[in-house]
Amino acid sequence: MYGKASERNYRFSSSTIVQRKVPITKLGIILYSLYIHAKLIIRQPNLYLAIAKMLRQNSINLKQFVQRSCKILPPFLDNLDIFHIQWAKMLVQYPEFIEKLKCPVVLSLRGAHINYSPLSDKVLAQKYMKYFPMVAGFHAVSAAISLEAQKYGADPKKNTIIPPAVKSEITEKWAVEKSTQIDDELKIISVGRCHWKKGYTFALDAMAILKEKNTNFHYTIIAVGKDEENILYQINDLGLKKNVTFINGLQHKEVIKQVSNSNLFLLSSVEEGISNAVLEAMALGIPVISTDCGGMGEVIRNSENGFIVPIRDTAAMAGTIQKFIDLDKTYKINIIKNARETIIHNHLLSSQVNQFKSFYSKIV
């Protein structure tokens, strides 16, 4: 695993994981660059010349050349069996890996990098078309995103779907009684990042509809990022200050506590791979209403283990929330139990680990 030096305090559970730390100070970067250049020249001079040529071509100045060297050269010094790139844009930003590494390169297909970035960046789309056929295997978080990646040359025969997963400990916090007992006020929650794709504006419009119908509710948004101005403006503009709480980020354990103390989880996104926040809510016994975006329909079966509404349909969102309020306790418990079974059978971390082992074995 390759990471910044600022991540040096991170501890891995397995002793077989080696972390290569890239310095972040100016002097550290220069010294590290000199070291890895010298080491690769000695070990593999012919390979070094080929990589150095690419580095020069892909760097606009000496400073960028040195910085890119620190990120690109270390993997060439390790005897790797597989090189796994987690984000599709990294494949394009550092083509030296796909073109010069002797081991197979695999790529994860996730949300934004596949679903909308290449739509807005034609150069990125063209580079996907160039490099995707060279990838040895793809890990897709959902069938939907696997299909989307095929538009850019991802071979479906190389695609393996391994959905997101949660730790089994979360299922032990199951709060079925809590989520079915609605006091005077319905507690709704959304968790994500501050980004247009999360659809908070549509969720807030739905809250305005509920308010007009005199529904007693409180909506909490926990989202980290820089789009809070947009959210706060809409809360104020719709007169929802008393009905909505916006929290600009929390520690994960605090997020889990907030979700556990809610009655309903709302995913209002217009784009997702599969939402980890939704999986955690389902594991905790909190019913979920989700838009039919990305791979969410692969997780949620409408009215069986949660509820699905159309993207951007604020009336459907508000109507489904009202429908949930009116459901009898037995029906709600069945929804919650089915959701938890979905997590246990399809989205536990232990199962995901085994799936990745199988995926890597096939590549090697």
NORPEMO-V329772 format. One record per pair of residues at least 12 apart in sequence whose ideal C-beta (glycine too) atoms are under 6 Angstrom apart, sorted by the first residue. I is the first residue (numbers start at 1). GAP is how many residues later the second one is. D is the distance in Angstrom with one decimal. If there is no record, write none. Layout:
I_GAP_D ; I_GAP_D
This chain:
1_16_5.9 ; 1_18_5.1 ; 2_18_4.7 ; 3_16_5.9 ; 4_18_5.7 ; 4_20_5.7 ; 5_16_4.6 ; 5_18_5.1 ; 5_19_5.2 ; 6_18_5.8 ; 8_13_5.9 ; 20_54_4.9 ; 22_48_5.0 ; 29_41_5.6 ; 32_38_5.4 ; 33_33_4.6 ; 33_36_4.6 ; 33_37_5.4 ; 36_37_4.4 ; 39_38_6.0 ; 40_33_5.8 ; 40_36_5.9 ; 51_45_5.7 ; 51_49_5.4 ; 54_42_5.0 ; 55_13_5.7 ; 72_22_5.7 ; 72_24_4.9 ; 80_23_4.6 ; 81_22_5.8 ; 81_283_5.5 ; 82_21_5.9 ; 82_22_5.5 ; 82_24_6.0 ; 82_278_5.8 ; 82_281_5.7 ; 83_18_5.4 ; 83_20_5.6 ; 83_22_5.0 ; 84_22_5.0 ; 85_22_5.0 ; 86_22_5.0 ; 87_26_5.6 ; 88_25_4.0 ; 89_24_5.4 ; 91_16_5.8 ; 91_40_5.5 ; 92_35_4.4 ; 98_33_5.3 ; 98_36_5.2 ; 104_32_3.5 ; 104_259_5.1 ; 105_30_5.8 ; 105_31_5.9 ; 106_30_5.7 ; 106_31_4.4 ; 106_257_6.0 ; 107_28_4.9 ; 107_31_5.5 ; 108_31_4.6 ; 109_29_5.6 ; 109_31_4.4 ; 109_36_5.0 ; 109_40_4.9 ; 110_31_5.7 ; 110_163_5.2 ; 111_162_4.2 ; 114_31_5.4 ; 114_34_5.2 ; 114_35_5.2 ; 115_33_5.9 ; 115_156_5.0 ; 128_24_3.8 ; 129_23_5.4 ; 129_24_4.9 ; 132_20_5.4 ; 132_21_3.9 ; 132_22_4.8 ; 133_20_5.0 ; 136_227_5.4 ; 137_21_5.0 ; 137_226_4.7 ; 138_16_5.4 ; 138_20_5.4 ; 138_21_4.6 ; 139_21_5.8 ; 139_23_5.5 ; 140_19_5.3 ; 140_21_5.0 ; 141_22_5.9 ; 141_23_5.8 ; 141_132_4.0 ; 141_133_5.5 ; 142_131_5.4 ; 142_132_5.0 ; 142_153_2.5 ; 142_156_5.5 ; 143_18_5.7 ; 143_155_5.9 ; 144_150_5.2 ; 144_151_4.5 ; 145_128_5.2 ; 146_13_4.6 ; 146_15_6.0 ; 160_199_4.9 ; 162_193_4.6 ; 163_111_5.4 ; 164_110_5.1 ; 164_112_5.0 ; 165_182_4.9 ; 165_183_5.7 ; 165_184_4.5 ; 165_187_3.9 ; 166_113_5.1 ; 166_114_5.4 ; 166_117_5.2 ; 167_182_5.2 ; 168_180_5.4 ; 170_110_5.8 ; 170_113_4.4 ; 171_112_4.8 ; 173_111_5.6 ; 174_111_4.5 ; 175_85_5.2 ; 175_109_5.9 ; 175_110_4.6 ; 176_109_4.5 ; 176_160_5.1 ; 179_84_5.4 ; 179_106_5.5 ; 179_107_5.1 ; 180_149_5.2 ; 180_152_4.7 ; 180_153_6.0 ; 182_81_5.3 ; 184_32_5.7 ; 185_31_5.1 ; 185_33_5.5 ; 186_31_4.2 ; 186_77_5.5 ; 186_139_6.0 ; 187_31_5.8 ; 187_75_4.5 ; 187_76_4.8 ; 188_29_5.9 ; 188_31_4.6 ; 188_76_4.8 ; 188_78_5.5 ; 189_31_4.7 ; 189_70_5.8 ; 189_73_4.1 ; 189_76_5.7 ; 190_31_5.1 ; 190_76_5.0 ; 191_31_4.8 ; 191_64_5.8 ; 191_86_4.2 ; 192_31_5.4 ; 193_30_5.6 ; 193_31_5.5 ; 193_32_4.6 ; 194_29_4.7 ; 194_31_2.9 ; 194_33_3.7 ; 194_34_5.5 ; 197_72_5.9 ; 197_73_5.6 ; 197_74_4.4 ; 198_71_5.2 ; 199_69_3.8 ; 199_70_4.9 ; 199_71_5.0 ; 200_31_5.4 ; 201_33_5.8 ; 202_66_5.1 ; 202_110_5.5 ; 202_112_5.3 ; 203_63_5.9 ; 203_65_3.8 ; 204_30_5.0 ; 205_109_4.2 ; 206_108_4.5 ; 206_111_3.9 ; 206_112_4.3 ; 207_12_5.2 ; 207_33_5.8 ; 208_30_4.5 ; 209_109_3.9 ; 210_108_5.3 ; 219_25_4.8 ; 220_25_4.7 ; 221_25_5.0 ; 222_25_4.7 ; 222_28_5.6 ; 222_33_5.8 ; 224_25_3.3 ; 228_20_5.3 ; 231_15_5.7 ; 259_22_5.5 ; 259_25_5.8 ; 259_27_5.8 ; 260_24_5.3 ; 262_24_5.8 ; 264_23_5.6 ; 265_16_3.8 ; 265_21_5.0 ; 265_23_4.7 ; 266_23_5.2 ; 267_23_4.1 ; 268_23_6.0 ; 269_22_5.7 ; 269_24_5.1 ; 270_23_5.8 ; 270_41_5.2 ; 271_22_5.6 ; 271_23_6.0 ; 272_21_5.1 ; 272_22_3.9 ; 272_24_5.9 ; 273_21_5.5 ; 273_22_5.8 ; 274_21_4.4 ; 274_25_5.9 ; 278_12_6.0 ; 279_68_5.1 ; 282_57_4.0 ; 282_61_5.2 ; 283_60_4.5 ; 285_51_5.0 ; 287_48_5.4 ; 288_18_4.2 ; 289_18_4.5 ; 289_31_5.3 ; 290_18_5.9 ; 291_18_5.8 ; 291_20_4.7 ; 292_16_5.0 ; 292_18_5.9 ; 293_18_5.4 ; 304_34_5.5 ; 305_33_3.8 ; 305_34_4.2 ; 305_37_5.1 ; 306_33_5.7 ; 307_13_5.1
